[in-house]
Amino acid sequence: MSGLLELQNVSLTHGHRTAWPQPALHDISLRVPAGERLLVTGSNGSGKSTLAWLLAGMIEPTSGTATYDGQPLSDARHDIGLLVQHTRLQLLRPTVAEEVGSYTERVGDRLSALRAMGFSSIDGGRRIDDLSVGQQRRVGLAAQLARRVGVLVLDEPLAGLDPSGRASLSAALSSLPATTTVIIVTHDVEDSRPLGSRLVVLEGGRLKADEEVL
Amino acid sequence: MIGSLHLLRFLEGHSVLHRAGARSKVLALTMLVFGLSFDPSWSSVGIVWTTILLGFFVARLPRAVLPRPPRLLWWAMGLALGFGLLAGGEPSATLGQTSVAIGGLIFQIRFFGVTLGILGVALLLGWTTRLADLPPAASWLLAPLRLVRIPTDDVVAGLTLAVRSLPLMADELATTAALWSARPPTSDKRLVQAIDFAATATVAATRRATELGEAVANRGPLVINVRQQPWVLADGLVVAFGVAAVTAMTVL
């Protein structure tokens, strides 16, 4: 398994078979090797979130090929985790422990994922609705870690958090396993810069820049 | 899934239906819906469906505007038709040596004709009318109710918020459904999973409603722009068609 995530000449139009087609991505080619920390940035409407959903295998390109380990991304969803900005939408169980437990039956994986995201064993009983936005995101991350995914796609993970929430989530993101490919989609690149090794800039759905983070 | 229904999405055009104001179309739609509700006969169903087809061609709408509902809906409709057949009732159809009572089935088909007909005229209104034009039209239509001290401004404000939040809600539900489908299979029963999904969707809807309520509280009472466009020939045609359709429903 190479863990290579690759887009070749990918274009995507939302609702392309409807009367309201909305082109979102144009001719994107990208290679993300295993373990890379990739930051994707761009202004509002540049196609960042669409790219996140595409890289997570949740939507398919209108044209071009999107593969992970040589197989279509949509067939590799079991090995790719997505954390959306409104994380509450993906936390379906009532408590922290139940949410993380719904992703794996291995108790050891649950506990280590929760610990990695800064939760103690007592926190397992806390209700999701009683958590702050930052804590909910850490639960979402813990759930994906417990799944042992090879790729983590995070859509605006630091958006809307206060400084302490940002610091604690940044610390959690920094502690992710080195073997896990992490793709962070963000409009605020300054706060996320320490988390990335490579920066991709989107503009109008096109790849404008692809550079190393210094 | 839900997002692909494209509820109340306007499509640019220059037809009579596009030129007519929201007032006349909402009035005609109200007349049709009331007519159909009071007399849901086959002739009324036929008139409503003829209106939809006529409107579709007059507005020169492409087939791509038609919603593509989830497969689950077709299954549910098939199941309902099955129950209708099981219900029996007159008349009966003879298939070779067997006589099958199809009264319930016919009743179920007519029920679909009525409900989908109402949905169809609403979609026609959405395809040919900008969303922002609907609240002033509703305000105009409900104006007579002020005489009997019904708080129509509040009703219209609520309607406005509901209409504005509809695409956001649809988007959030579509996101929740997509994320749900991406979860790894667990040993939970499907019913438990469905309850989890329904609970999350409810939380998302409640949160959206709370945010809108807070927005309203922060900005003060919602003022609907009730300045109406002048009546044009297209409005007259739309209203005349509505009156003719309701008259036909009454006569036939």
Interface residues (C-beta under 8 A of the other chain):
Chain A: G15 R17 T18 A19 W20 A56 G57 M58 R77 H78 L82 V84 H86 R88 L89 Q90 L91 L92 R93 P94 S102 Y103 T104 E105 D129 R147
Chain B: S4 H6 R9 L11 L61 P62 A64 V65 E172 T175 T176 A178 L179 W180 A182 R183 P184 T186 S187 D188 Q193 D196 F197 A199 T200 V203 A204 R207
